Each structure stands twice: as C-alpha cells, then as structure tokens.
Amino acid sequence: MSKLLQKQNLGCLETQYKSWALSIGKSEKTVKNYIGALKGSIPNWLNDVGIATESLMSISSYDIYSEVIAKVLLLDEFKAKNRKGNGMYSAAIKSYQAFLADISQVDVQADIEAVLNADDKTATQKATLVNTRIGQGKFRTDLIEYWQGCALTRYNNTDFLIASHIKPWSASNDVERLDPNNGFLLLANIDKAFDRGYITFTDKGKVRISQCLDNYEVLGINKNMGVVLNRKHQDYLAYHREITFKN
C-alpha cells in the first residue's frame, strides 16, 4: 500500500482519510480534531517518552499502526488527556485504524494501484476512481441519497453501510464503476455475502441464496427479503447472477 499512497497528491493519506471519515458521517470539526490528534498531540507524547514518531498519518500499514498505538495506549499522558477529552483521542486512533483496515484489502490495493498507474486518466479522474474504489466519494454519496439505508434491510445508520458494486469493479469499465445504478448500499455482512456471490437478486428483486451459504439467518438474511429495483439495475444484476453468484 505504501507505494501507491506515495504517488501524486491524490494519494495523500490525510486527504484520503478526511474523505473517508466525512463520507461515513463524521463532521468537519470532528475530522479536524482527529487529524490534529493523529499528526500532533499523540506523536508528541510518544516523542516525550523517547519513542521517535512522526505523524501517525504517515503510517500506511495496518499492522505497523496497530503496533504503534499499542504503545500509545500505555502512556500516562494519553490516558489523562483522553479522559479529560471524553475519549476523543482514543476515538481518533480507532477511526484511523478503521480507515487503514478498509484500504488494506489486497484486491482494493491492486485496483487502486492500477488506477494510479494509468496513463490515460487525469489526476481528477484518478482521484474520483480511487475514492469510488474504497467505497467513498460521490459514488457512496449517490447511493446514500438513492437508497436512504440498506437496500435489503432498510437499516439507515450510514456508519454501518457499505457502498457495494453490483457488477464487480474488476469487471466494470470506468463509466460503470461510477454509475450509482451499479450499486447497492448494504450492511457490511450482507455486502460481503453479495460481493462473494453467496446471495444475489432476481430481476424482480427477490433475494436468492446460494446453497454454499450455510446458516444465513445468522447474517440477518432470510428468503423473504428483497430489494426495490429500477430498470437500470437489471443489466448489472444479470451479470451478477450469471458470473458472480455461486449457483
């Protein structure tokens, strides 16, 4: 991940983190406070006890970040300031960790690398595609506006919802990747089942469950569920049924 996030300003971790945090419902003020803590206060406390540390936002590895914050959590200064700040510093740490977890998936890394290496795209186009690939940016915003909650369960707290492509990113062209009709807003566990082909939907929107998925009720899925489709969803769903679904 480090190489691709060093390329061009659009790959800046701080910029990507800010976009990610805002898109999951954090306020501008909260994000600003988190960034200040991650870049300033927390590294300063580490430096004060002899642990040389630059901005935590310079860390692109989830594993390395986890090792660093394990040290942070032991600091008396951190404990005192976090208590006084009503948990703001621990919230900042967890937020950036969740961001790194999101962008550290191997398939996501490869797709972002391909976008950044493309010679036929402008910086603006690359930024748009990168944000879309990590489930953020305009694509996610459009899905939130359209679905107003999980497309399947109607659960509407966007902190728990994933912007999911119907026709997979790897099989889509740039237009399809940005098309909100090629997307569902789904709870994370349902997104994983859909993305891996364990569930799909008929052209009427009724859920189909693969025989390969056992105990699907535990995931909050049942055979009576369905989504409300428009005609522009149909071609994307046809691909998902024919290619992605584990029939």
N, C-alpha and C positions, 0 to 999 in steps of 0.2 A: 504493500500500500504506500510505502514511503516515497517511492519513485514517482508514482503518478500524482501524488499530492504535492510534490515539489514543482510540478510543471505548470507554468503560467500562473497568473494571479487568480484565475478562476478556481485553481486547485487549492487555494489557501484554506487551511483547516479552520481558521477562525471564521472566514466567510461562509464556509460550508456548514459549520456548527451553528452559526447565527440563523441561517436559512432553515436548517433542520429544527431548531428549537422554536422559532416563530411558527413554523408550519404545524407543530403539534400543540399549539395553543399557548405558549409562553408569551408574556407581554414583553414589549421593548425594554421596559425598565428592569424586569427580571433577568432577561438575557444579558443586558448591560452589566448588571450586578454579578451574574455568574462569570462572565468573561473577565471582569475586574478581579474577581477572586482567583480565577484559574491562571491569570497572567501575572498578577501582582502579589496579593496578600499571601497565598499559600506557598508559592515558591520562596518568598522572603522568609517565612517561618522555617522552611527547610534549610535555607542558607544560614540562618541564625544558629542552627544546631550542627553546622558543619556538613550538611548534605547538599553539595553543589547542585543546584537545579535552576534551569531556565523556565520559561513559561510552560505550564502543563499543556498548553495548547500546541506546543511544538512536538508533542508525542503523538505519533500516528499508529502505534502498535497497541492493541488492546491489552496484551499480556504485560508489556513493559509498564503501561499506565497503571495496571492493577497492582504491580509491584511497588510503584511509587506511592500510590495512595494508601497502601497498607502501612507505609511509614508515616504518612501524614496523620492518619487516624490515631497514632500513638502520641502525637505531640501535645504537650500540655497547653501550649498557646492555641492550637487548633481547637481543643476541647473547650477552652474558656471562651474564645471568640465565637465558636459555633453555638454554644449555649446562649451567649448574650445576643446573638443574631437570630435566635429562634430557628436554628437549623439551616440557615441559608448556605453556609459553606459546605455542609455535607450534601445538600441538595445540588449545589453546583458540581461537586465531584461526581455524584451519581448521574447527573444529566449528561456530562461529557463522556462518561463511561458508556452510557446507553447509546450515544451517538457513535462512538467507536465500534460498538458491537454491531450497529446497523450497517456501517460501511465496511466492515471487516470480512464479510462473507466472500468466499473465494470467487463465486460466479459474478458477484457485483464488482469486485476488483477488476476482473478481466474485462468486463463490459466497459467500465469507466476508462480503463487503460486504452481500449480500442478507440473510444470517442476522442480522448486527448491526443492520440497519435494520428488521427485522421487529417489528411492534408486538404480535404475538400470542404471543410467546415470552418466558419468564422469563430472567433472567440465567444461571441454571443450565442451562436448555435451550440457550441460545445458546453457552455455554462447551462443552457436550458436542458440539454440532454443529460448532463451529469446530475442535475437536480432531480430530473424525472426518474433516472435510474435508481437513485436512493430513496425514491418514493416521496419526494418533496416538490417544491416549486409549484408552477401553475397546474401541472397535471393533478397533483394532490388537491390543490385548492378547487379545481373544477369538479373533482369527484365529490368533495365535501359539499359543495354547493348543489350538485345534482342529486346525490343520494340522501343527504341530510342524516346520515347514520349508516350503520352496517347494512349493506344491501340485503342480507339474508335475515338477520335478527332484529334489525331496526335500532339496535343499541347506538346511542348518539354521542357518547363521550369520545371525542376525536383523539384523545391521548392514547386510546387503546385500538385505534383503527389503522389499517394498512392500505395504502394505495396500490392495488394489485392489477397487473395487466392480465387481460383475458387471453389474447394471443401473446405468447411469451415474448419478452424483449428480444431475445436472441433470434427469433423467427420474424420479427417485425421490421419494416423499414422506418425511416425517421418520422414520416408522417403518422404512421400507425402508433409509433411509440409515444407520440404527444397527443393522440386523439383520445379525449375523455370517454368516447363510446367504446374504446378498447380497455375499459377499466371498471372494476368494482371496488367499493370501499368495504373492507371486511375486517372483522375481529382477527387478531393475529393467528389464533389456532385454526380458524376457518380459512384464512388466507393460505396457510401452509398446506392444508388439505387440498385446496383448489390448485395452488401452484404446482404441487407434486402429482396432480392428476387423480387424487383419491375421490374427489367429487367433481361433478360438472352440472350443467343445466340443460334441459330440453329447450326446444325453440319456443315453448310456452312459459319457460321459466321455472319449471318444476325441478327440484334437485334430483340428481342421480348419484347414487353412492356405489363406489367400486366394491366388488367382492373382496378386494385386497385390504379393505379398511375394516378392521375389527373394532368392536366396542365404540362405534362412532358417537353413541349417545353421550359418552364421557366428554367429548369435544363440543357438546352443545348442538349436535346435528341430528335431525330426525327426518324421516321420509316424507313428512307432510310440509316441509319447508319449500319456499320458492322465492324467486326474485321477479320484480316487475321490469320487463324488457321493452325497449323500443326497437324498431326495425334495424337501426344502425348497429345494434349489438349482434345481430344474427350471424353475419359472416365471421366475426371474431369467435363467437361461441361455436360455430360449426367447426372451425379449426381446432378449438379446444377439445371438443367431443371426439373428433376423428384422430387427432395426433397426441394430445396431452393425456387424455383420460385413460386410466388403467382399466380397460373394459374386461 
